[in-house]
Amino acid sequence: MKLSSLFAGLGSRLWRLVITPYAPDQSFAGYRDRAVVQEDPRARVTVAVPSAAESRRLFGVDVAKRGIQPVWFTIENRSSGSFRLQMVNVDPRYFTSLEAAGVNHFSIGMRLSAFGAMSWVFYPLLALVPLKLITAYFANGRMDDEFRRRGFRLAPIHPGETVEGFVFTTVDLGTKIVRVRLTPLEPLRRSIARMLAPATPSDHAEAPVDLTFTMAVPGIAADYLDRDFATIRPASTVEACTVDDLVTKLEAMPAATTNSRGTRSGDPANLVIIGDFETLLGAFAARWDESETISLATCWKTVRAFLLGTNYRYSPVSSLHLFGREQDIALQRTRHSINERLHLRLWLTPLSFEHKPVWVGQVSRDIGVRFTTKAWNLTTHRIDPDVDESRDYVIEDLLVAGRVTAAGYVGGVEPCTADAPRHNLTGDSYHTDGNRAVILVSPTRTA
């Protein structure tokens, strides 16, 4: 590196240390190219989710690093009454505009720490602290104004009005589920009168507008992104099934996962999901996370989370095999730490029911970590041996999410008891009643 370049870089850092620049890109709108539109006779709603880099460009600060994900809304009220966007429905942990700005405010300590080991060189500049305080104060003020200007206003959306702005939500990567509820507003007198008077058909309050968006968010390399489902399941191989055909063919499916060579049996294939890939992802994504592909970066994140006892929502999942290939999709429901989560793996089959693809899967609950000689890193997650609980958890979870059209059971692996269990590939024992759960997922919310 040339000496002039070194001094230029130090000069730039020095300038940023003394003066606090704040320059959001007020004209940038590239994220809107990924916008999704849904319509109701009473409203038209458009939603877009910027990536972390786009959010930094929009707001001039790294909001994702502070756990904030702006979601852009445009809402057109086509009804004769007023609506209000229920912010808690979008995200119960949302940030107000000024709260989001405050989390990202500039501070002298943060700026000085950016120099790392070279910070001592700049200590003589502490005499300029008053200037830094003044410029940071004005920069933070501009930041407050910018977040407030861009934020979605908490006010009624009147008939014929179109309102737009950002709601500051918590971060989701891969897939983000955005639930929109527009609540009709009515005068207080009418609301109380309707409550006190005997109910008549005309007295019922107007129903809210409910829309659910499944949004792709750049930021993780989900393991399913390198899967070509059209190649895995060519149209010429698809087998359409009646109900009776479906039960017979599902019971004939492989009972358990295997190792890569197919020579040893692993966890039971105890789950069947019926639905398009987009429907499946939308049904799970609000409550489960995708898994990243295995790489040096994701392995390091996993090791760090293990050593610190923290959570890593998108941790890679080890490969199991069915139909001679590793899982097509892996999802996980994380809890307190990386050692406590539910793993769900799915494989696409040639079967079709009601014109929807059929997926066979495996689900188990991690309850700890133990030593093993059967894994390259000498450790493995210890599963809860009651694998039926994990299977039934999926049904209950999707019922709570309102995404189940129908559910039931078909035969799978042979039953075994806790006194005479089977073992998976890493030696963990399990017992089961032998059934697989079958869930037909719905593209929309169901009762």
C-alpha positions as CSV (number, residue, x, y, z in Angstrom):
1,M,0.0,0.0,0.0
2,K,1.3,3.4,-0.9
3,L,2.1,5.9,1.9
4,S,-0.3,8.4,0.3
5,S,-3.1,5.9,0.4
6,L,-2.4,5.0,4.0
7,F,-2.5,8.7,5.0
8,A,-5.7,9.2,2.9
9,G,-7.4,6.4,4.7
10,L,-6.3,7.6,8.1
11,G,-7.4,11.1,7.2
12,S,-10.8,9.8,6.2
13,R,-11.1,8.0,9.5
14,L,-9.9,11.0,11.4
15,W,-12.5,13.2,9.7
16,R,-15.2,10.7,10.6
17,L,-13.9,10.6,14.2
18,V,-14.1,14.3,14.6
19,I,-17.2,15.0,12.4
20,T,-20.3,12.8,12.5
21,P,-21.5,12.3,8.9
22,Y,-25.0,11.1,8.3
23,A,-26.1,10.6,4.6
24,P,-29.1,8.4,4.0
25,D,-30.0,7.8,0.3
26,Q,-33.4,9.4,0.2
27,S,-34.0,8.5,-3.5
28,F,-33.2,4.8,-3.3
29,A,-36.1,2.5,-4.0
30,G,-34.5,-0.7,-5.5
31,Y,-36.1,-2.9,-2.9
32,R,-39.5,-2.2,-4.3
33,D,-38.7,-4.4,-7.3
34,R,-39.4,-7.3,-5.0
35,A,-42.7,-5.8,-3.7
36,V,-45.7,-8.2,-3.4
37,V,-49.2,-6.9,-3.9
38,Q,-52.4,-8.4,-2.5
39,E,-55.9,-7.0,-2.9
40,D,-59.2,-7.2,-1.1
41,P,-62.4,-5.5,-2.3
42,R,-61.9,-3.0,0.5
43,A,-58.1,-2.5,0.3
44,R,-54.9,-2.9,-1.7
45,V,-51.7,-3.6,0.2
46,T,-48.1,-3.7,-1.1
47,V,-45.3,-5.0,1.0
48,A,-41.5,-5.0,0.4
49,V,-38.6,-6.0,2.6
50,P,-35.2,-4.4,2.0
51,S,-32.0,-6.5,2.5
52,A,-29.6,-5.5,5.2
53,A,-27.4,-3.6,2.7
54,E,-30.4,-1.8,1.2
55,S,-31.6,-0.8,4.7
56,R,-28.2,0.6,5.5
57,R,-28.4,2.6,2.2
58,L,-31.9,3.8,3.0
59,F,-31.4,4.9,6.5
60,G,-27.6,5.7,6.5
61,V,-26.9,3.3,9.4
62,D,-26.6,-0.4,9.8
63,V,-30.1,-1.0,11.3
64,A,-29.8,-4.8,10.8
65,K,-26.8,-4.9,13.1
66,R,-29.1,-3.5,15.8
67,G,-31.7,-6.2,15.2
68,I,-34.1,-4.0,13.1
69,Q,-35.7,-4.8,9.8
70,P,-37.7,-2.1,8.0
71,V,-40.8,-3.4,6.1
72,W,-42.3,-1.0,3.6
73,F,-46.1,-0.8,3.2
74,T,-48.4,1.0,0.8
75,I,-52.0,0.7,1.8
76,E,-54.9,2.0,-0.3
77,N,-58.3,2.2,1.4
78,R,-61.0,1.3,-1.1
79,S,-63.8,1.1,1.4
80,S,-66.4,3.7,2.7
81,G,-64.9,3.6,6.2
82,S,-61.6,4.1,7.9
83,F,-59.0,1.5,8.7
84,R,-56.1,1.2,11.1
85,L,-53.1,-1.0,10.5
86,Q,-52.6,-3.3,13.5
87,M,-48.8,-2.9,14.2
88,V,-48.8,-5.7,16.8
89,N,-50.2,-8.1,14.1
90,V,-47.2,-7.3,11.9
91,D,-44.7,-7.8,14.7
92,P,-45.5,-7.8,18.4
93,R,-41.9,-6.6,19.1
94,Y,-41.9,-3.8,16.5
95,F,-40.0,-0.6,17.1
96,T,-41.5,2.9,16.8
97,S,-39.7,5.3,14.4
98,L,-38.0,7.2,17.2
99,E,-37.1,4.1,19.1
100,A,-35.5,2.6,15.9
101,A,-33.6,5.8,15.4
102,G,-32.5,6.0,19.0
103,V,-31.0,2.4,18.9
104,N,-28.8,3.6,16.0
105,H,-27.7,7.0,17.3
106,F,-24.0,7.9,17.0
107,S,-21.8,7.9,20.1
108,I,-18.2,8.9,20.7
109,G,-17.3,5.5,22.2
110,M,-18.6,3.6,19.2
111,R,-16.7,5.8,16.8
112,L,-13.4,5.6,18.8
113,S,-13.7,1.8,19.2
114,A,-13.9,1.5,15.4
115,F,-10.1,2.2,15.3
116,G,-9.4,-0.9,17.4
117,A,-5.7,-1.2,18.5
118,M,-4.9,2.1,16.9
119,S,-7.3,4.0,19.2
120,W,-4.5,5.2,21.5
121,V,-3.1,7.2,18.6
122,F,-6.2,9.4,18.6
123,Y,-6.5,10.0,22.3
124,P,-4.9,13.5,21.9
125,L,-7.9,14.3,19.8
126,L,-10.1,14.0,22.8
127,A,-9.7,17.8,23.1
128,L,-12.1,17.9,20.1
129,V,-14.8,16.0,22.0
130,P,-17.0,19.1,22.3
131,L,-17.0,19.4,18.5
132,K,-17.8,15.7,18.2
133,L,-20.7,16.0,20.7
134,I,-22.1,18.9,18.7
135,T,-21.9,17.2,15.3
136,A,-23.2,13.9,16.7
137,Y,-26.1,15.8,18.3
138,F,-27.1,17.3,15.0
139,A,-26.6,14.0,13.1
140,N,-28.8,12.2,15.6
141,G,-31.4,14.9,15.2
142,R,-31.4,14.4,11.4
143,M,-31.6,10.6,12.0
144,D,-34.7,11.1,14.1
145,D,-36.3,13.2,11.4
146,E,-35.4,10.7,8.7
147,F,-36.8,7.7,10.6
148,R,-39.9,9.6,11.6
149,R,-40.4,10.9,8.0
150,R,-40.1,7.4,6.5
151,G,-42.0,5.5,9.3
152,F,-45.6,4.3,8.8
153,R,-47.8,6.8,10.6
154,L,-50.0,5.4,13.4
155,A,-53.3,7.0,12.4
156,P,-56.6,6.1,10.7
157,I,-56.5,5.5,6.9
158,H,-59.5,7.3,5.6
159,P,-61.7,6.3,2.7
160,G,-59.9,6.8,-0.7
161,E,-56.6,7.5,1.1
162,T,-53.3,5.8,0.2
163,V,-50.7,5.7,3.0
164,E,-47.1,4.4,2.8
165,G,-44.1,4.0,5.1
166,F,-41.8,1.6,7.0
167,V,-42.7,-0.5,10.0
168,F,-39.6,-1.3,11.9
169,T,-39.7,-5.0,12.8
170,T,-37.3,-7.5,14.2
171,V,-35.0,-9.3,11.8
172,D,-35.9,-12.4,9.8
173,L,-33.8,-13.8,7.0
174,G,-34.6,-16.2,4.2
175,T,-38.3,-16.0,4.5
176,K,-40.3,-13.4,6.4
177,I,-44.1,-13.8,7.1
178,V,-45.8,-10.4,7.2
179,R,-49.4,-10.5,8.6
180,V,-51.5,-7.5,7.7
181,R,-54.7,-6.8,9.6
182,L,-56.6,-3.6,8.7
183,T,-59.1,-3.0,11.5
184,P,-62.3,-1.0,10.6
185,L,-62.8,2.0,12.9
186,E,-66.3,3.0,14.1
187,P,-67.6,5.8,16.3
188,L,-67.5,5.1,20.0
189,R,-71.2,5.6,20.5
190,R,-72.1,3.1,17.8
191,S,-69.6,0.6,19.2
192,I,-71.0,0.8,22.7
193,A,-74.6,0.8,21.4
194,R,-73.9,-2.4,19.5
195,M,-72.5,-4.0,22.6
196,L,-75.4,-3.1,24.8
197,A,-78.3,-3.6,22.4
198,P,-79.7,-7.0,21.4
199,A,-77.7,-8.3,18.4
200,T,-79.3,-8.2,15.0
201,P,-77.7,-9.3,11.7
202,S,-77.1,-5.7,10.7
203,D,-75.5,-4.8,14.0
204,H,-72.4,-6.9,13.6
205,A,-69.1,-5.0,13.3
206,E,-67.4,-5.0,10.0
207,A,-64.8,-7.8,9.7
208,P,-61.1,-6.8,9.4
209,V,-59.1,-7.2,6.3
210,D,-56.6,-10.0,6.9
211,L,-53.7,-10.7,4.4
212,T,-50.6,-12.8,4.8
213,F,-47.4,-12.1,2.8
214,T,-44.6,-14.6,2.4
215,M,-41.6,-12.5,1.6
216,A,-38.1,-13.7,0.4
217,V,-35.4,-11.8,2.2
218,P,-31.8,-11.9,0.9
219,G,-29.2,-12.7,3.6
220,I,-28.8,-16.4,4.0
221,A,-27.8,-19.3,1.7
222,A,-30.7,-21.6,2.6
223,D,-30.0,-25.2,1.8
224,Y,-32.9,-25.7,-0.6
225,L,-31.7,-22.9,-2.9
226,D,-29.5,-25.4,-4.8
227,R,-32.4,-27.9,-5.3
228,D,-34.0,-28.2,-8.7
229,F,-37.4,-29.7,-7.8
230,A,-38.3,-30.0,-11.5
231,T,-35.3,-32.4,-11.9
232,I,-36.0,-34.2,-8.7
233,R,-39.6,-34.7,-9.6
234,P,-40.1,-34.6,-13.4
235,A,-43.6,-34.1,-14.6
236,S,-43.6,-37.4,-16.4
237,T,-43.0,-39.3,-13.1
238,V,-45.8,-37.7,-11.1
239,E,-48.3,-40.2,-9.7
240,A,-51.8,-38.7,-9.0
241,C,-53.4,-40.4,-6.0
242,T,-56.9,-40.9,-4.6
243,V,-57.3,-41.0,-0.9
244,D,-57.0,-44.8,-0.9
245,D,-54.0,-44.8,-3.2
246,L,-52.4,-42.2,-1.1
247,V,-52.7,-44.2,2.1
248,T,-51.4,-47.3,0.5
249,K,-48.4,-45.6,-1.2
250,L,-47.5,-43.7,1.9
251,E,-47.4,-46.8,4.0
252,A,-45.1,-48.4,1.4
253,M,-42.6,-45.5,1.6
254,P,-39.3,-46.1,3.3
255,A,-39.8,-46.4,7.0
256,A,-36.6,-44.7,8.2
257,T,-33.8,-42.5,6.9
258,T,-30.4,-44.0,6.2
259,N,-26.7,-43.1,5.9
260,S,-25.4,-42.0,2.5
261,R,-24.7,-45.6,1.4
262,G,-28.1,-46.8,2.5
263,T,-26.5,-49.5,4.6
264,R,-27.8,-48.4,8.0
265,S,-31.1,-47.1,9.2
266,G,-31.5,-43.9,11.1
267,D,-34.4,-41.8,12.4
268,P,-38.0,-42.8,11.5
269,A,-39.6,-41.1,8.5
270,N,-42.5,-40.0,10.7
271,L,-44.0,-37.0,8.8
272,V,-45.8,-36.3,5.5
273,I,-46.6,-32.8,4.3
274,I,-48.9,-32.2,1.3
275,G,-48.7,-28.9,-0.4
276,D,-46.8,-26.7,-3.0
277,F,-43.3,-25.6,-2.0
278,E,-44.4,-22.0,-1.6
279,T,-47.4,-23.0,0.6
280,L,-45.2,-25.3,2.7
281,L,-42.7,-22.5,3.2
282,G,-45.4,-20.0,4.0
283,A,-47.0,-22.3,6.5
284,F,-43.8,-23.0,8.5
285,A,-41.8,-19.8,8.0
286,A,-43.6,-17.7,10.6
287,R,-42.6,-20.2,13.3
288,W,-39.7,-22.2,11.9
289,D,-36.4,-21.1,10.3
290,E,-34.6,-22.3,7.2
291,S,-31.2,-23.9,7.6
292,E,-28.1,-22.6,5.9
293,T,-25.8,-24.7,3.7
294,I,-22.7,-26.1,5.4
295,S,-19.6,-23.8,4.8
296,L,-16.6,-22.6,6.8
297,A,-18.6,-19.5,7.7
298,T,-21.7,-21.3,8.9
299,C,-19.6,-23.9,10.7
300,W,-17.8,-21.1,12.6
301,K,-21.2,-19.6,13.5
302,T,-22.3,-23.0,14.8
303,V,-19.2,-23.5,16.9
304,R,-19.4,-20.0,18.3
305,A,-23.0,-20.5,19.3
306,F,-22.2,-23.9,20.9
307,L,-19.3,-22.5,22.9
308,L,-21.2,-19.4,24.0
309,G,-24.5,-21.3,24.6
310,T,-26.3,-18.8,22.3
311,N,-28.9,-19.2,19.6
312,Y,-28.1,-19.5,15.8
313,R,-31.5,-19.5,14.1
314,Y,-30.2,-20.7,10.7
315,S,-27.6,-23.3,11.8
316,P,-26.9,-26.0,9.2
317,V,-28.5,-29.4,9.7
318,S,-26.6,-32.6,9.2
319,S,-27.5,-34.7,6.2
320,L,-29.8,-37.8,6.4
321,H,-30.8,-39.8,3.3
322,L,-34.0,-41.0,1.8
323,F,-34.6,-42.2,-1.8
324,G,-30.8,-42.2,-2.2
325,R,-30.3,-38.5,-1.6
326,E,-30.0,-36.0,1.3
327,Q,-32.9,-33.9,2.4
328,D,-34.4,-31.4,0.0
329,I,-35.5,-29.0,2.7
330,A,-34.4,-28.6,6.3
331,L,-36.2,-26.4,8.8
332,Q,-35.7,-25.9,12.6
333,R,-37.6,-24.4,15.5
334,T,-34.9,-22.9,17.8
335,R,-35.3,-22.3,21.5
336,H,-33.0,-21.0,24.2
337,S,-29.7,-22.2,22.6
338,I,-28.3,-24.1,19.6
339,N,-28.5,-27.2,21.7
340,E,-32.3,-27.0,22.0
341,R,-34.2,-27.1,18.8
342,L,-36.5,-29.2,16.7
343,H,-35.1,-30.5,13.4
344,L,-37.4,-31.2,10.4
345,R,-36.2,-32.6,7.1
346,L,-38.3,-33.2,4.0
347,W,-37.9,-35.1,0.8
348,L,-40.0,-34.5,-2.3
349,T,-41.8,-37.7,-3.6
350,P,-43.3,-38.5,-7.0
351,L,-46.8,-38.6,-5.4
352,S,-49.5,-36.0,-6.0
353,F,-52.7,-35.5,-4.1
354,E,-55.3,-32.9,-5.1
355,H,-52.7,-31.6,-7.6
356,K,-50.3,-30.9,-4.7
357,P,-46.9,-32.5,-4.3
358,V,-46.3,-34.9,-1.4
359,W,-43.3,-34.6,0.9
360,V,-42.0,-37.3,3.3
361,G,-40.0,-36.1,6.2
362,Q,-38.4,-36.7,9.6
363,V,-38.7,-34.6,12.7
364,S,-37.0,-34.9,16.1
365,R,-36.3,-32.7,19.1
366,D,-32.8,-31.9,20.2
367,I,-32.4,-31.9,24.0
368,G,-28.7,-31.6,24.5
369,V,-25.2,-32.4,23.1
370,R,-23.1,-35.6,23.8
371,F,-19.8,-37.1,22.7
372,T,-19.8,-39.7,19.9
373,T,-17.3,-41.4,17.6
374,K,-19.8,-41.6,14.8
375,A,-19.5,-37.9,13.8
376,W,-16.5,-36.1,12.3
377,N,-16.6,-33.5,15.1
378,L,-17.0,-36.1,17.9
379,T,-20.2,-34.5,19.1
380,T,-23.8,-34.8,18.2
381,H,-27.2,-33.5,19.3
382,R,-29.0,-35.9,21.7
383,I,-32.6,-36.3,20.6
384,D,-35.6,-36.9,22.8
385,P,-36.4,-40.6,22.4
386,D,-40.1,-39.9,22.3
387,V,-40.1,-39.0,18.6
388,D,-43.9,-39.2,18.5
389,E,-44.0,-36.0,20.6
390,S,-42.0,-34.2,18.0
391,R,-44.2,-35.5,15.2
392,D,-47.4,-34.4,17.0
393,Y,-45.8,-31.0,17.8
394,V,-45.7,-30.2,14.1
395,I,-49.5,-30.9,13.8
396,E,-50.3,-28.7,16.8
397,D,-47.9,-26.0,15.7
398,L,-49.5,-25.7,12.3
399,L,-53.0,-25.9,13.8
400,V,-52.1,-22.9,16.0
401,A,-50.8,-21.1,12.9
402,G,-54.1,-21.8,11.2
403,R,-52.5,-23.6,8.2
404,V,-54.0,-27.1,8.3
405,T,-56.7,-28.2,5.9
406,A,-56.7,-31.9,7.1
407,A,-54.4,-34.1,9.3
408,G,-54.3,-37.8,10.2
409,Y,-52.0,-40.8,10.5
410,V,-50.8,-43.7,8.4
411,G,-48.5,-46.5,9.1
412,G,-44.7,-46.1,9.0
413,V,-41.9,-47.7,10.9
414,E,-42.6,-50.8,13.0
415,P,-43.7,-49.8,16.6
416,C,-41.1,-50.1,19.4
417,T,-41.3,-49.4,23.1
418,A,-39.0,-47.5,25.5
419,D,-38.0,-50.8,27.0
420,A,-36.9,-52.1,23.5
421,P,-36.0,-49.0,21.5
422,R,-34.4,-48.6,18.1
423,H,-31.4,-46.4,17.5
424,N,-30.5,-43.8,14.9
425,L,-27.3,-43.3,13.0
426,T,-25.5,-41.6,15.9
427,G,-26.7,-44.2,18.5
428,D,-29.5,-42.3,20.1
429,S,-32.4,-44.5,21.1
430,Y,-36.0,-43.8,20.2
431,H,-39.5,-45.3,20.6
432,T,-42.6,-44.8,18.6
433,D,-46.1,-46.0,18.0
434,G,-45.1,-46.5,14.3
435,N,-47.3,-43.9,12.7
436,R,-46.5,-41.0,10.5
437,A,-48.4,-37.8,10.7
438,V,-50.0,-36.6,7.4
439,I,-50.7,-32.9,7.1
440,L,-52.4,-31.2,4.2
441,V,-51.3,-27.6,4.5
442,S,-53.4,-24.6,3.4
443,P,-52.3,-21.6,1.4
444,T,-54.5,-19.4,3.6
445,R,-55.4,-19.3,7.2
446,T,-58.0,-21.9,8.3
447,A,-60.3,-22.3,11.3
